[in-house]
Amino acid sequence: MGLVTKIEWVMVGTMLFAVSLWIFGTATNVVCYQNRVTIAYSIVNKCVSINEFLNPAEGEKYYNPGGRGRGLGRGGRGDRKALHEAHEQEIRQKQERLYREREQREREEKERERRRLEATREARERAAADARLRV
C-alpha cells in the first residue's frame, strides 16, 4: 500500500463529517444549508415500530398479487386460470395440427410407395410380355 491519495483524503473527511453530524446532530439540532435539510433530528423523531411501518397507509390496501409464491404478477387467480386454459388450448391445437400433418405425410408416403410398387409390377409384366413375344 502506498501513500494516501488526495481523493482518499476527501473521502475520509466526508465520512468523518457525516458520522459527526449523525452522532452530534440530534443533540445540537443541526440544520444544514439554509434550512433545506434537517439532518438526523427529523429521522430520530419519526421512529416507529416495525409493525406500524409495515402497515399500509390510510385508505390503502396491502399489495397482494393474488396468491402464494411467485406468479404472473398482478391479477387474481381467475386471470391466471383463464391464461392457463388459453395456453392449454393453444398447446392442444398445436398438437392436433402436428398430428394431422404427420398423418398427411404418412398417407403421402404410403401413396408414393404404392405407386412405386405398381410401377415396378407393371414394368415386370411388360418385361415378361416382351419375353413371351420374343420366344
C-alpha positions in Angstrom: 0.0 0.0 0.0 1.3 3.4 -1.0 0.6 6.9 0.2 -3.0 8.1 0.7 -4.1 10.0 -2.3 -6.0 13.3 -2.4 -9.3 11.6 -3.3 -8.9 9.1 -0.4 -8.4 12.1 2.0 -11.5 13.7 0.6 -13.5 10.5 1.1 -12.2 10.2 4.7 -13.1 13.8 5.5 -16.6 13.4 4.1 -17.1 10.2 6.0 -16.0 11.9 9.3 -18.2 14.8 8.6 -21.2 12.6 8.0 -20.6 10.5 11.1 -20.1 13.6 13.3 -23.4 15.0 12.1 -25.0 11.7 12.7 -23.7 11.5 16.3 -24.0 15.1 17.3 -26.8 16.3 15.1 -29.6 15.1 17.4 -28.0 16.9 20.4 -27.5 20.2 18.7 -30.5 20.1 16.3 -28.2 20.9 13.4 -29.9 22.3 10.3 -27.9 22.0 7.1 -27.7 24.7 4.3 -30.4 27.3 4.7 -32.9 25.1 6.5 -33.4 22.8 3.5 -32.4 19.6 5.2 -32.6 18.7 8.8 -30.0 16.1 9.5 -30.7 13.2 11.9 -33.1 15.2 14.1 -36.1 14.5 11.8 -35.2 10.9 11.4 -34.9 10.3 15.2 -38.3 11.9 15.9 -40.0 9.7 13.3 -39.0 6.3 14.7 -41.9 3.8 14.6 -42.2 0.1 15.3 -41.7 -2.4 12.6 -45.3 -3.5 12.7 -46.5 0.1 12.3 -44.0 0.6 9.5 -45.3 -2.4 7.6 -48.9 -1.5 7.8 -50.4 0.2 4.7 -51.2 3.9 4.8 -54.7 5.1 5.5 -57.1 4.2 2.7 -54.6 1.8 1.0 -54.7 -1.9 0.9 -51.8 -4.4 1.1 -50.2 -5.2 -2.2 -51.3 -8.8 -2.8 -50.7 -10.1 -6.3 -53.4 -12.7 -5.7 -51.8 -15.8 -4.4 -49.0 -17.7 -2.9 -45.4 -17.5 -4.1 -44.3 -16.1 -7.4 -46.8 -15.9 -10.1 -47.8 -13.9 -13.1 -47.6 -10.6 -11.3 -50.7 -8.5 -10.8 -54.0 -10.1 -11.3 -56.2 -12.6 -9.5 -56.4 -16.4 -9.8 -59.2 -16.0 -12.3 -56.8 -14.3 -14.7 -54.2 -17.0 -14.3 -56.8 -19.7 -14.7 -58.0 -18.1 -18.0 -54.4 -17.7 -19.2 -53.6 -21.3 -18.3 -56.7 -22.6 -20.1 -55.9 -20.5 -23.1 -52.3 -21.8 -23.1 -53.5 -25.4 -22.8 -56.0 -24.8 -25.7 -53.2 -23.4 -27.8 -51.0 -26.4 -27.0 -53.8 -28.8 -27.8 -54.4 -27.1 -31.2 -50.7 -27.2 -32.0 -50.5 -30.9 -31.1 -53.6 -31.6 -33.2 -52.1 -29.7 -36.2 -48.8 -31.5 -35.9 -50.7 -34.9 -35.6 -52.7 -34.0 -38.8 -49.6 -33.0 -40.6 -47.8 -36.2 -39.6 -50.8 -38.3 -40.7 -50.9 -36.4 -44.0 -47.1 -37.1 -44.6 -47.6 -40.8 -43.8 -50.6 -41.0 -46.2 -48.5 -39.3 -48.9 -45.5 -41.6 -48.2 -47.8 -44.7 -48.4 -49.3 -43.4 -51.7 -45.8 -42.9 -53.2 -44.7 -46.4 -52.1 -47.9 -47.9 -53.6 -47.3 -46.0 -56.9 -43.6 -47.2 -56.9 -44.6 -50.8 -56.3 -47.3 -50.6 -59.0 -44.8 -49.1 -61.5 -42.4 -51.9 -60.6 -45.1 -54.5 -61.1 -46.1 -53.0 -64.4 -42.5 -52.9 -65.6 -42.1 -56.6 -64.7 -45.3 -57.5 -66.5 -44.1 -55.6 -69.6 -40.7 -57.3 -69.5 -42.5 -60.7 -69.1 -44.8 -59.9 -72.1 -41.8 -58.9 -74.2 -40.0 -62.1 -73.3 -43.0 -64.2 -74.4 -43.3 -62.3 -77.6 -39.6 -62.9 -78.4 -39.9 -66.6 -77.9 
